[in-house]
Amino acid sequence: MTDPNIDQPLTLRIGHEELVIRRRYELLSITNDFLIAIWFLVGSILFLFPEYETVAIWLFIIGSFQFLIRPTIRLASHIHVQRVPPSHWDN
C-alpha cells in the first residue's frame, strides 16, 4: 500500500507567486551535494592560509559528515513509514 501524497508536489505561496517543489528527496540530495562541494572548496582555499587551518579542518569534517547523510537521503527516498488505519490491524 503506497501513500499517494509522497510524490505530490509541495506548493508554497509567497505573495502572488508560488514555489512548487517536486521530487523533494532529489532536491534534498542535490542541496546536500552542493553544500559538500562548498565546504570542501572553501576548506581547500583556507588551507592556503596557515592562520585559517583550523577552520579549514572543520569544514572538511562537516563535508565528510554530509557524505554520511547522502545514503540516508537516498534510503529515505525509497522507504516511507506509513500509518496503517485501525481497520487494517485485524487482517
Sequence and secondary structure as in RCSB ss.txt:
>XXXX:A:sequence
MTDPNIDQPLTLRIGHEELVIRRRYELLSITNDFLIAIWFLVGSILFLFPEYETVAIWLFIIGSFQFLIRPTIRL
ASHIHVQRVPPSHWDN
>XXXX:A:secstr
   TTTTS EEEEETTEEEEE SHHHHHHHHHHHHHHHHHHHHHHHTTSGGGHHHHHHHHHHHHHHHHHHHHHHH
HHH       GGGTT 
